[in-house]
Amino acid sequence: MRTSVGTSTGAAGGTLPGAAAGTATGAAGGTVPGAPSGVPTVTGEAGAAPAGPPRTSRPAPAETVDSPRIVALAASVAGGRDAAVREFWAEAEAQGTPLVEPIPWDPEHRAVTFLWRGTEHTRRVLLLVNRLVDRSHLAGSLMRRIHGTDVWHLTYRLRSDHRGTYVIAPDTGGGGRHRTAAAHPATSASASTSGTASTSGTASTSATASTSATASASEDGPADDFQARLLPLLAAAGPDPLNARTVPGRWEGAGSSVFELPDAPPQPWRPWAPAVRPAGDGDRGVVERHRLTSAALAARRDVWTYVPPGPLPDGGADTLVLLDGDMWCGRLGVQALFDRLIGDGVLPPLLVLAPDAVDNATRAREFGGRQAYVNFLAAELLPWAAARLPVTFDPSRTVVAGESLGGLTALYAGLAAPHRFGKVLAQSPSLWWRPEGPGPVDGTDAADGPSWLAGECADRAKYAGGGPRELRAHVRVGRYEGDMRNRSRELCDTLRGLGHSVAYTEYNGGHDYACWTGGLAEGLVDLLGRADGGTREGGV
């Protein structure tokens, strides 16, 4: 990887077609997600206004059930078979976790058991599965313990095509973690999004009843007090030491463990797994990191570039503007995906521009419906790249892609700068966001009616020249993302009604890079893939 420093070029002054006058420089007006209503953003110097991470609505609940393997172990322990626990842990270490068992009467689902091996100091263990945990009721995500053993467990009933991440937070009384390399703040996708975990399931057996994980059975006193005592455990959450598959966390976090059930869709690239077919030196693209000075953002930004191997087509190569470059390129190594898809002939030679999001506060302040950020992408980043690389100026060959609040940003960029971005890939777009307020509180959206972006679509239906410019969008959202599914369907219907082409996919997972990695491949193949529809063996 090479690093260079440069100064951005392009029309920092002036406005984009369809933009409000005076929005080309400085931070866009509006409010900061996570800030009290009525608190404006600060124009001028980026970094001047505090902001929290974007919020998401609660997902549909997941059911807890009994694990046949745990029931059998509990029976063996109750019967006095001392070797049963040793044999159980030896099996778990050999096979890896979580345990995945069929449900004989329900072939479409699996019993998925998450485990923790405690010590004499372990008082409780909190399991945080992406979008299956209700952060307002953490007691519902506490593991149970088989009485008299070091076996802590919690089992969910999940559809057999589920894929996701999780972290575990043990309470040893001293605030540390046992059998984990390092503690980290709960900033990963697993720990930063909320969910609902149902306590309904099959009838309890000795395995689940031996040590209850509810507030009433675990602690005396009001449930609110118990919730307050559980909250500090989030800072100790980390990967599962019995699971070798991990995905990096945001902002240098320790990351999360990954689990994939048997029918989860195949993915051509999984950063938590060894490469299926490592590329040779001649098959790899060139990745560089640059620094730009942006007038639109009143700040400097690092930008990753990916140039594919081999000759590039005359007239410019297809171009991807990929938001959150610090995660995709800096943490996940997404260039391996581009190498593979291009090398297999699934995608044409592709140039990638991936600006860093910097940190949560900067991301929340600049992403969303911010015209200043669109100006940065369209009027500064692309012209800067064109002075150095053969990027295309054809909007039908230019994709802007993002996830979560970045997904909303990508959609807004396609609407606000259609002359530059003719295609959009939006994964789990934060459609709760609105410029006049901080978004939903406690998982509910206070605003009635369509999302802000759906209304913005209608307002921007006509551009210069009097006719609509067609946008092609690929929108993806997880089954466990609650109201985001309804918002996404609503937005897709709005776009189609305005004459745009939209592909919509719901996958079985959450607000999760474990799902977004495969979604990036599928979305790019849909938007830029070969006209003959050819794919490599195994597909994407």
C-alpha positions in Angstrom: 0.0 0.0 0.0 1.3 3.4 -0.9 0.3 6.7 0.8 0.4 10.1 -0.8 -0.8 13.6 0.1 -2.6 15.9 -2.3 -5.0 18.8 -2.5 -8.5 18.3 -3.9 -9.4 19.9 -7.2 -12.8 20.6 -8.7 -15.6 23.0 -8.2 -15.6 23.6 -4.5 -17.4 26.9 -5.0 -20.8 27.0 -6.5 -23.6 24.4 -6.2 -24.6 21.2 -7.8 -27.6 21.0 -10.1 -30.7 20.6 -7.9 -28.9 21.8 -4.7 -30.0 24.7 -2.6 -28.0 27.9 -3.1 -25.2 28.4 -0.7 -24.6 24.8 0.3 -21.3 24.2 -1.5 -19.0 25.0 1.3 -19.0 24.3 5.0 -21.2 21.9 6.8 -24.8 21.6 5.7 -27.4 23.0 8.0 -29.7 20.8 10.0 -29.3 18.9 13.3 -26.9 16.3 14.6 -28.3 12.7 14.9 -28.3 11.9 18.6 -28.4 15.5 19.7 -31.4 17.1 21.5 -34.0 18.4 19.1 -33.3 21.9 17.9 -29.5 21.7 18.2 -28.0 22.9 14.9 -24.9 21.6 13.2 -22.0 24.0 13.1 -21.0 25.4 9.7 -17.4 25.7 8.8 -14.8 23.6 10.6 -15.6 19.9 10.5 -15.3 18.4 13.9 -16.8 21.4 15.7 -20.2 19.8 16.6 -20.5 16.7 18.8 -22.7 13.8 17.6 -23.6 10.3 18.5 -23.8 7.2 16.4 -27.0 6.7 14.3 -29.8 4.8 15.9 -31.9 2.0 14.5 -35.3 0.7 15.3 -35.8 -2.5 17.1 -36.0 -5.8 15.1 -38.5 -8.6 15.3 -38.0 -10.8 18.3 -36.0 -14.0 18.2 -37.2 -17.0 20.2 -35.1 -18.8 22.8 -35.3 -22.6 23.0 -33.7 -25.5 24.8 -30.6 -27.1 23.3 -30.8 -31.0 23.2 -27.0 -31.1 23.8 -27.3 -28.9 26.9 -30.3 -30.8 28.2 -28.3 -34.0 27.9 -25.3 -32.5 29.6 -27.4 -31.2 32.5 -28.9 -34.7 32.9 -25.5 -36.2 33.0 -24.3 -33.7 35.6 -27.4 -34.3 37.7 -26.7 -38.0 37.5 -23.2 -37.6 39.0 -21.2 -38.2 35.8 -18.2 -36.1 36.5 -16.4 -36.6 33.1 -19.4 -35.2 31.2 -18.3 -31.5 31.5 -14.7 -32.2 30.4 -15.9 -34.2 27.4 -18.4 -31.4 26.5 -15.7 -28.7 26.5 -13.3 -30.9 24.5 -16.0 -31.3 21.9 -16.8 -27.6 21.9 -13.1 -26.7 21.4 -12.7 -29.2 18.6 -15.9 -28.2 16.7 -15.9 -24.5 17.5 -18.9 -22.4 18.7 -21.7 -21.7 18.6 -23.3 -25.2 18.7 -25.7 -25.7 15.8 -28.3 -28.5 16.2 -31.3 -29.5 14.1 -34.8 -29.2 15.4 -36.6 -32.4 14.4 -40.1 -30.9 14.2 -38.9 -27.7 12.5 -36.4 -28.4 9.6 -36.3 -24.7 8.5 -34.7 -23.6 11.8 -31.8 -24.6 14.0 -31.1 -24.4 17.7 -28.0 -22.2 18.0 -26.3 -22.4 21.4 -23.7 -19.8 22.4 -21.3 -20.8 25.2 -19.0 -19.3 27.8 -16.6 -21.2 30.0 -16.7 -19.5 33.4 -14.4 -19.6 36.4 -15.1 -19.4 40.1 -15.2 -15.6 39.7 -17.9 -15.5 37.0 -21.1 -14.0 38.3 -23.0 -13.6 35.1 -22.4 -13.6 31.4 -24.1 -11.2 28.9 -24.5 -12.4 25.2 -24.9 -9.7 22.6 -25.9 -11.2 19.3 -26.3 -8.6 16.5 -29.9 -7.3 16.4 -31.1 -10.1 18.8 -30.5 -8.2 22.0 -32.8 -5.6 23.5 -30.4 -3.0 25.0 -33.2 -1.6 27.1 -33.7 -5.1 28.8 -30.2 -6.7 29.0 -31.4 -9.3 31.5 -33.1 -11.0 28.6 -29.7 -11.7 27.0 -28.0 -13.2 30.1 -26.7 -16.7 29.7 -27.9 -19.5 32.0 -25.5 -21.7 33.9 -25.7 -25.5 34.5 -25.7 -25.7 38.3 -22.4 -26.8 39.7 -20.5 -26.4 36.4 -18.5 -23.8 34.4 -21.0 -24.1 31.5 -22.8 -20.9 30.6 -25.2 -21.1 27.7 -28.1 -19.4 25.8 -29.9 -20.9 22.8 -31.8 -19.1 20.0 -34.1 -20.7 17.4 -32.9 -19.2 14.1 -33.8 -19.8 10.5 -31.2 -22.1 8.9 -30.0 -19.3 6.5 -29.0 -16.9 9.3 -25.6 -15.1 9.3 -24.5 -12.7 12.0 -22.0 -11.6 14.6 -21.9 -11.5 18.4 -19.8 -10.6 21.4 -19.8 -11.9 25.0 -19.4 -9.9 28.2 -18.6 -11.9 31.3 -18.9 -10.3 34.8 -16.1 -11.6 37.0 -16.6 -8.9 39.7 -13.4 -7.1 38.6 -14.6 -5.6 35.3 -12.3 -7.8 33.2 -12.7 -10.6 30.7 -11.6 -14.2 31.1 -10.0 -16.1 28.2 -10.1 -13.1 25.9 -7.1 -11.2 24.5 -8.5 -7.7 25.1 -11.5 -5.8 26.2 -13.0 -3.1 24.0 -15.8 -0.6 24.0 -19.0 -2.1 22.5 -18.7 -0.1 19.2 -18.9 -3.0 16.7 -22.1 -3.6 14.7 -23.0 -6.3 17.1 -22.9 -4.1 20.2 -23.9 -0.8 18.7 -27.4 -1.7 17.4 -30.4 -2.7 19.4 -32.8 -5.6 19.1 -35.4 -7.6 21.0 -34.8 -11.0 22.4 -37.9 -12.9 23.3 -37.9 -15.2 26.3 -40.6 -17.4 24.9 -39.7 -20.9 23.8 -40.2 -24.5 24.7 -40.9 -25.6 28.2 -37.9 -25.2 30.5 -35.9 -28.2 31.6 -33.2 -28.6 34.2 -30.7 -27.2 31.8 -32.3 -23.8 31.5 -33.9 -23.7 34.9 -30.8 -24.5 37.0 -29.6 -20.9 37.0 -32.1 -18.3 35.7 -30.9 -15.4 33.6 -33.8 -13.1 34.5 -33.5 -10.0 36.6 -36.0 -11.4 39.2 -34.1 -14.6 39.8 -30.5 -13.2 39.4 -30.7 -10.1 41.5 -32.9 -8.6 44.2 -34.3 -5.1 43.7 -36.1 -3.3 40.8 -35.5 -4.3 37.3 -34.3 -0.7 36.4 -31.5 -1.1 39.0 -30.5 -4.4 37.6 -30.4 -2.9 34.1 -28.1 -0.2 35.4 -25.8 -2.8 36.9 -25.6 -4.7 33.6 -24.8 -1.7 31.4 -21.1 -1.5 32.4 -20.6 -5.0 31.1 -20.9 -3.6 27.5 -17.4 -2.2 27.9 -16.0 -5.7 28.5 -17.7 -7.3 25.5 -15.4 -9.1 23.1 -15.1 -12.0 20.7 -15.9 -15.6 21.6 -12.5 -17.4 22.4 -13.9 -20.7 21.1 -14.7 -19.2 17.7 -11.8 -18.5 15.3 -14.0 -16.5 12.9 -13.9 -12.8 13.7 -14.7 -9.6 11.8 -12.9 -6.4 12.8 -14.8 -3.7 14.7 -15.1 0.0 13.8 -12.6 2.5 15.2 -10.0 0.0 16.2 -12.3 -2.2 18.3 -11.5 -5.8 19.0 -14.2 -7.0 16.7 -16.9 -9.6 16.8 -17.3 -13.3 16.3 -19.1 -14.6 13.2 -21.5 -17.5 12.9 -23.1 -18.8 9.7 -25.9 -21.4 9.6 -25.8 -24.2 7.0 -28.1 -22.5 4.5 -26.7 -19.0 4.7 -26.1 -17.7 1.1 -22.6 -18.3 -0.2 -20.3 -15.4 -0.3 -17.3 -14.9 -2.6 -15.3 -13.1 0.0 -15.4 -13.5 3.8 -12.7 -11.5 5.7 -13.1 -13.9 8.6 -12.2 -17.0 6.5 -9.0 -18.0 4.6 -9.0 -17.0 1.0 -10.4 -19.8 -1.2 -8.2 -19.0 -4.0 -5.4 -16.6 -3.1 -4.5 -14.2 -5.8 -0.9 -14.1 -7.2 1.1 -10.9 -7.2 0.1 -10.2 -10.8 -3.6 -10.6 -10.1 -3.8 -8.0 -7.4 -4.9 -4.4 -7.7 -3.0 -1.5 -6.3 -4.3 0.1 -3.2 -3.1 3.6 -2.1 -4.1 6.0 0.6 -4.2 9.7 -0.2 -5.1 12.9 1.7 -7.3 15.5 0.2 -8.2 19.0 1.3 -11.9 19.6 1.0 -13.5 23.0 0.9 -17.0 21.5 1.0 -16.2 19.8 4.4 -13.7 22.5 5.6 -11.4 19.6 6.5 -8.8 17.2 5.2 -9.9 13.6 4.4 -8.0 10.4 3.8 -9.2 8.5 0.6 -8.3 5.0 -0.4 -8.0 4.2 -4.1 -8.1 0.8 -5.7 -6.8 0.3 -9.3 -7.5 -3.1 -10.8 -4.7 -5.2 -12.4 -4.2 -5.2 -16.1 -5.1 -2.6 -18.7 -8.1 -0.3 -18.2 -10.7 0.4 -20.9 -10.5 3.4 -23.1 -12.8 6.2 -22.1 -12.5 5.5 -18.4 -13.2 2.5 -16.1 -16.4 1.8 -14.2 -16.1 3.7 -10.8 -17.3 2.9 -7.3 -17.4 5.5 -4.6 -17.5 3.4 -1.4 -18.3 5.2 1.8 -16.6 4.2 5.1 -13.3 3.5 3.4 -11.5 3.3 6.8 -13.6 0.2 7.5 -13.8 -1.4 4.1 -10.2 -0.8 3.0 -8.4 -0.2 6.3 -10.0 -2.9 8.5 -11.7 -5.5 6.2 -9.3 -5.6 3.2 -12.1 -5.4 0.7 -9.6 -5.1 -2.2 -9.4 -9.0 -2.1 -13.1 -9.0 -3.1 -12.5 -6.7 -6.0 -9.5 -8.7 -7.2 -11.6 -11.9 -7.2 -14.8 -10.5 -8.9 -12.8 -8.8 -11.6 -10.4 -11.7 -12.0 -13.4 -14.1 -12.4 -14.9 -11.8 -15.1 -18.0 -11.2 -12.9 -17.3 -7.4 -12.8 -15.6 -5.2 -15.4 -12.3 -3.5 -14.4 -13.3 -1.2 -11.6 -11.8 1.8 -10.0 -12.7 2.4 -6.3 -12.6 5.6 -4.3 -13.2 5.1 -0.6 -13.1 8.1 1.7 -12.6 7.6 5.4 -15.5 8.4 7.8 -13.0 9.5 10.5 -15.0 8.7 13.6 -18.6 8.4 14.9 -19.0 12.1 15.5 -17.7 13.2 12.1 -19.7 10.5 10.4 -23.0 11.5 12.1 -22.4 15.2 11.3 -21.5 14.7 7.6 -23.6 11.7 6.5 -27.3 11.6 5.9 -29.0 14.4 3.9 -26.0 16.7 3.9 -25.5 18.6 0.7 -22.0 19.5 1.7 -21.0 15.9 1.7 -22.5 15.3 -1.7 -20.6 18.3 -2.9 -17.4 16.7 -1.6 -18.1 13.4 -3.4 -19.3 14.8 -6.7 -17.5 18.2 -7.1 -14.2 17.4 -5.3 -13.5 13.7 -5.0 -14.4 12.6 -8.5 -12.6 15.5 -10.2 -9.5 14.9 -8.0 -9.5 11.3 -9.0 -10.1 12.1 -12.7 -6.9 14.1 -12.7 -4.9 11.0 -11.6 -6.9 8.0 -12.7 -9.1 7.0 -15.7 -12.4 7.2 -13.9 -15.5 7.4 -16.0 -17.7 10.5 -16.2 -20.7 8.4 -17.3 -23.2 8.3 -14.4 -24.6 5.0 -15.6 -21.2 3.4 -14.9 -20.7 5.2 -11.6 -21.9 3.6 -8.3 -22.1 5.2 -4.9 -22.4 2.7 -2.1 -22.8 2.8 1.7 -24.4 1.0 4.6 -26.4 2.2 7.6 -26.2 6.0 7.7 -23.9 5.6 4.7 -26.7 3.8 2.9 -28.9 6.8 3.4 -26.1 9.1 2.2 -25.6 7.0 -0.9 -29.3 7.3 -1.8 -29.3 11.0 -1.2 -26.1 11.5 -3.3 -27.9 9.7 -6.2 -30.8 12.0 -5.9 -28.8 15.2 -5.4 -26.1 14.6 -8.0 -27.7 12.3 -10.7 -25.3 13.7 -13.3 -22.5 12.0 -11.4 -24.1 9.0 -9.7 -26.5 7.0 -11.8 -26.4 3.9 -9.6 -26.7 3.4 -5.8 -26.1 0.5 -3.5 -27.7 1.1 -0.1 -27.4 -1.5 2.6 -29.5 -1.2 5.7 -30.1 2.5 5.0 -31.0 4.5 8.1 -34.3 5.8 6.8 -35.3 7.0 10.3 -33.0 9.9 9.8 -34.5 13.3 9.2 -32.7 16.7 9.1 -35.0 18.5 11.6 -34.6 16.0 14.5 -32.4 13.3 15.9 -34.5 10.4 14.6 -36.3 7.8 16.6 -36.1 7.5 20.4 -36.2 4.1 22.1 -36.8 2.3 18.8 -39.8 4.3 17.7 -40.0 7.0 15.1 -41.9 10.0 16.4 -42.7 11.2 12.9 -45.8 9.9 11.1 -46.0 9.3 7.4 -43.2 8.6 4.9 -39.6 8.9 5.8 -37.8 12.1 5.1 -35.9 10.6 2.2 -39.1 9.4 0.6 -40.5 12.9 0.7 -37.2 14.2 -0.7 -37.4 11.8 -3.6 -40.8 13.3 -4.6 -39.4 16.8 -4.2 -36.5 16.0 -6.5 -38.4 14.1 -9.1 -37.8 16.9 -11.6 -34.2 18.0 -12.4 -32.8 20.6 -14.8 -34.2 20.1 -18.2 -37.7 19.3 -17.0 -37.5 15.5 -17.0 -36.6 12.9 -14.5 -33.2 11.4 -14.7 -33.4 7.7 -14.1 -31.6 6.3 -11.1 -30.9 2.6 -10.7 -30.8 1.5 -7.1 -30.1 -1.8 -5.2 -31.4 -1.7 -1.6 -30.8 -4.4 0.9 -32.0 -4.8 4.5 -32.0 -7.5 7.2 -34.9 -9.5 8.5 -33.9 -8.4 12.0 -33.9 -4.7 11.4 -37.4 -3.9 12.5 -39.1 -0.9 11.0 -36.2 -0.4 8.6 -37.7 -3.1 6.5 -41.0 -1.2 6.1 -39.1 2.1 5.5 -37.0 0.4 2.9 -40.0 -1.1 1.1 -41.8 2.2 1.2 -38.8 4.0 -0.3 -38.4 1.5 -3.1 -42.1 1.9 -4.0 -41.6 5.6 -4.1 -38.6 5.4 -6.4 -40.3 3.0 -8.7 -43.4 5.2 -8.8 -41.1 8.0 -10.0 -39.7 5.9 -12.8 -36.5 4.7 -11.3 -35.2 1.1 -11.5 -35.0 -0.6 -8.0 -33.9 -4.0 -6.8 -34.8 -4.9 -3.3 -33.4 -7.7 -1.1 -34.2 -8.9 2.4 -31.5 -11.1 3.9 -31.7 -13.2 7.1 -29.5 -11.2 9.4 -29.1 -7.9 11.0 -27.3 -4.6 10.9 -24.0 -6.3 10.3 -20.8 -6.3 8.3 -21.0 -10.1 8.2 -24.0 -9.6 5.9 -22.9 -6.4 4.2 -19.7 -8.0 2.9 -21.7 -10.4 0.8 -24.3 -7.7 0.0 -21.5 -5.5 -1.5 -20.6 -8.2 -3.9 -24.2 -9.0 -4.9 -25.1 -5.4 -5.3 -22.2 -4.6 -7.5 -22.8 -7.6 -9.7 -26.4 -6.5 -10.1 -25.5 -2.9 -10.9 -22.3 -3.4 -12.9 -22.1 -7.1 -13.7 -21.6 -8.5 -17.2 -24.5 -8.1 -19.6 -24.6 -11.9 -20.2 -25.2 -12.5 -16.5 -22.2 -14.8 -16.2 -20.9 -15.6 -12.8 -18.2 -17.8 -11.4 -18.9 -21.2 -10.0 -20.6 -20.8 -6.7 -22.2 -17.5 -7.7 -22.7 -14.4 -5.7 
